[in-house]
């Protein structure tokens, strides 16, 4: 962006427009007046002490995203918390800034709480969140590649103020069209809109119904997105490394079969139950089955049915025990006793294999 264009941009009032089309969303905010998806996670070597960030306790898949141009007040957020089957709500500041001459979308977050809402591999990276807590910024993998950002280098972020901020990490953020994360302190300095966005977790509910109720609470000026409809493919991308690692525990089992089961069972962790039959977690295990096949995949001392790091290798273990190397159809049938289910899983697995071969 040229200097004259940037000055013109920065002279306009703060505005917000959110566009959703073909499964993607974009949040764009003008700057305040008068002031000048890679699955891997990488961080700078000079991290602060990781204990500054609370340890990860669980993964919270977002089902609904809402953007409120003037910010969501506490009363309306509380009403959303009381919607049936809503378990968690997180509120963030946000806006659009200029970085390396390009407008990018940024969320300002508390790393201790927001990490649970990101993709599993990213959420587990303690150093990444420590970098954010120390007022470095984190970039989405695709954004970092497009702008040729370098870890450890300082960049000027242009909004209400123009601070130089060090790139502390690159990761898959798992939120459509959010390019950067900054700390709340940096967000305040940039003049981001307080409480401009919120995400809702409502396991077991129809996300479309929850989105409709959220929209009725926030009013016509808010934009509400059903992330199950808009971002299932992106959610799958954040899980693919876990499927590949899990499949390694069953020689001969393709990771694409685990990915297909994950898509059918929970849309890659977006609907973790309980199901009408009582199944739980991203791979929808029955608790009794979990007692026999549950795995402590992340080495934290417990096998957690709700944790994808545990549930995905447990699914591989179950399929192996059911003879996946000898008769894959029979093994998938053991997972869910229905021929339509087996056919759907195998068709999806084939589609994944063709797409990612």
N, C-alpha and C positions, 0 to 999 in steps of 0.2 A: 504494500500500500504506500503510495507516495505521500510526502509531507502535507501537501495541500488537501488531499483527500482525507487524511487523518485529522487535520484541523477541522474540516467540515463535519466529519463524523462526530468529533468530540464536542461540537457546539450545539448539537441537538439535545432536546430533553430526553430523559430516560424513558425508553419504551420497551415493550416486550411483545414478541410474536412467536408463537409456537406452531410448527407445521408438522402434520403427520401424514405420511403417504407411503404406501407399499411397504409397511412394516418398519419404517424408521421415523424418528422424530428429531426435530431440531429446535433448540431453545436459543433465541437470539435477543440480546439486550443491548440497546444503545448505551453509551457511556454518559456519566454525569457531566453537567454543563461546565465548560470552561477549562477542564483539566486535560494537560497534555497526558488396533485390537490384536495385539500380539498376545498369545497365551502365556508367554514367559513373563516373569517379573524380575526386574533388575534394579539395584540400588547402588548408591555411591559407597565407596569404601569407608569413608569417615563418618559412620553413623553415630548418632547419640545413643545413650544407654537405652536399650529397648524396653526396660522396665517403666519408662515414662508413659507407655501405652498399655492399657489394660489388656490382658491376654484374651484371645478369642475363645468364646464359650460355645457359640453355635453359629450356624449359617441361617440367615433370614432372607429367603427369596422374596423379592418385591413382586407383587401381583398388579398393582395399580400405581401409576405416577400421575401427579397433578401439579400443574403450574398455575400460580395465582399472581397476576401482574403486580398487584399492590401488596402482596404478602398475605399469608394466611394468619388470621388472628387466633389467639389461644382458644377462644370459645368454640370456633368452628373446628379446630383441630381436635378438641375434646369430644365434639359430637361425632367426628369420624371415628375416634377410638371406640365409641359405643355402638358402632354398626355391628350387626350380628356377625360372628366368626372372625372379626378383625382381632388379630393378636398383637401386632406391632405397627407403630407409625413412627417414621422418622422425618424431621423437618430440617431443611437446609437452606442456607443463603445461596444466591447464585446470580449469574449474569453473563454477559459477553464482554470480552476484553480483546485487546490487540496483542498478539505475540508474534514476533518476527514478521510483522506486516500483514498478518492474517487475523480475522475475527475468529475467536474460539470460545466455546462455552465452558464455563467453570462453575464448580460447586465449592463452597467453603464449608468445611465439615469438622466435626470433632472426630479424630481418628479412632478413638477408643470405641465409639458407638457405630460409626459409619462402616467400619471394616466388615462387620457382619453382613452387610447388605451387598457386598461385592462378590465376585466369582470366588469359588472355594480356594483356588490356588493363591489368588491375590490376598484373600482374607487371612490366610495362614502366614503371610510374610511379615514377621514382626518388625524387621528392619525397615521395610517400606513405610509402615505406619509411624515408626519412630522418626523417619525423615520428615514426614508430614508434620508431626508434632513439634519438630524443631524449626518450623517455618520454611522448609524447602517445599517445592511443589512436585506433584506426581503427574505424569502425562500418560494418556492412553497410548498403547503401542502404535496404532495407526497414525496418530497425530505426531508422535515422536519421529516416526519414519518420514512422514510427509514434510515436516519442517526441519528434518535433519538435526534434531536436538541431541546434545551430548550430555551424558551424565556428569555431574559435578561442575558444569559450566553455569555461570550466572546469566540470566536473561531479563531484559526489561519487560515488565507486564504493564501495559498502558490502559488506564481507566481513569478513575477520579484522581488517583495519584499514579506515579510511575516507578514503583519499587523495582530494584534489581533482586531477583529471587533465584536461588540455586535449584537446578533440576536434581531432585534427590532420588527419583525412582521412575521406572517405566513399567507399566503393568496393564493387564486387561481389567478395565474398571467395571464392566458388566452393566453399565447404564447407557442406553442408546444416545449417541451424539453428545455425550459429555466428554470434553477433551482433556480437561485438567481438574485436579483437586488441589486446593490450597487450604491452609489452616484458617480457622475462624479469625484469628488476628490479622492475617494477610487479607482475608476477605473484607474485613472492616476497613482496612487502609485503602483497598481498591474501590470501596463504595458499592459493593454488591447489594442487591435487594434482600433485606432480611426476610426469612421464611418464604422465599419465592416458590419453593417446590417442596413437595412431600411425597413419600413413598409409603405404600400400605401393604402389609402382609396379612393375608386372610386365608390360611390353609383350610382346605375342605369346602370353601365357598366357591361359587361360580364367579370368576373375576369380572365378567361382564356385568353381573348384578351388583357387585361391590362398586365398580366404576360408576354405574348409574346412580347409586346412593351417594357416593362421594361428590358427584357432579351436582346433585340436588342440594347438598350442604354448602358447597363453595359458590354456587351461582353461575350465571351465564358467562361471566368474564373469565372464568377459569377454564383451562384446557385439561381434560382428564383422559388418560390413555390406559387401556387394558393391555398390560405388558404381556399377558399370555398370548394375546392375538398378535401384538406388534413385535415381540422379541423372543419368541421361542427358539428361533434359530441361533440368536446370539447367546441365549442361555446354554444351548447345546455346546457352542464353541468353548465356553468356559469350563465345561465338564469333560471335554474330549481327552485331555491329558490324564484325567482320573480313569476314564474308561480304558485307555491304552495301558496304563500301569496296572489296573485291576486284571485285565485279560492276561497279563504276563504270568499271573498265578495259576493259570490253567493252560498249559502248553497245547497249542492247536486251536484254541478258542480265539476267534477274531474279536477285536475290540468293538467292531461295528455291531456285533450282536448285543453287547452290553449297552451301546449307545441307543440301539433301537428299543431295547427294553426300557431304558431310562426315559426315552421320549414317550413311549406308550403309557408307562406307569405314572409319570409325574411331570411330563414336559420338562425334563432335565432339572428337577428340583423345584419347580414352581408350584406344584400342588402336592404337598407331602402328607396329606391325609389328616385324620384317619379316614379311610374309605368306608363305604357302607358295611363292608365285611370286617372292618377293624384293622386293615393293613396300614402301615406307617412308613414314613421316610421316603427318600428319593427313589428307592427301588421297590417300595411297597411290600415290605416283608410283613407277614403275620408274626405277632410277638412270639408265639410258640415255635415257629420255624426259626426265628432269630436266635432263640436260646441254643439251637443246635449248630447254626451256621454263621452266627455273628462274628465279625472280625475286628480286631483293633488295628485298623489300617494305618493310623497316624502315630501309633506308639505313645498315646497319652494315658495308657493304663486302663482304658475302658472301651468296650465295643458299643457304640452308640447307634441305634437304629436310624436316628435322624441325621447323622453325620455322613455326607457323601464319601468322605475319606474312608469310612468303615463300611458303609452300605454297598458301595460298588464292588470292592474285592469280595465281600460276602456273597454278592450275586454270582460272581465268577466261581466262587467255591461251591455254591449250590449247583450251578450248571455242570461243573466238573463231576460232582458226586452223582449227578443224574445221567452221566455218560455223554457229555457234549462232544468229546473227541470221537466217539463211536457213532452216535446217532443224534445229530443236532436237533432234528425235528422233535424227537422224543424228549430231549432235555428241556427244550423250550416249552413243550406241552406240560412237563412236570412243574414248570414255573407258574403256569396258568392253564388249567385243564379245559382248553377250548381250541378247536382247530382254527377258527377265525383269528384267534390271538396269535397262534404260531405263524400263520400265513402273513399276518400284518407285520410281525416282528422280522421275519425273514425277508420280506419285501423291503422294509426300511433299511435293514442291514445291507442288502444289496445296493440300495440307493446310496447309502453312505460310502460303501466301497467304491462305487463308480465315481462319486463326487470327489473323494479324497485319495484316489489311487495315484 
